[in-house]
Amino acid sequence: MDYLGCTDECRKDKQPCKRDACRHWMNYSEDLNCSIIAVEDHGPMTLEEISKRMDMTLVRVKQIQDEALVKIKKRMLPVLHE
């Protein structure tokens, strides 16, 4: 799916996206249910803002961030040692 086309369509209609199978969909109508629109409109967000949009606790969002950073570091280690 072309997410930019979907995003443009939602912006044009000013209606929350109903395509909940889309990987960018989130249940947050203030951002038209689209994480792409949320980032475009708000730029960098705090973990608290993300937890609100994703309907998760702040602690869980922090856990996910920490896990992602560990994975990034593991993948970057070989590159850094070249």
Summary of the structure (lengths in Angstrom):
residues: 82
radius of gyration: 15.6
end to end distance: 37.1
largest distance: 49.9
contacts: 192
relative contact order: 0.11
helix: 65%
strand: 2%
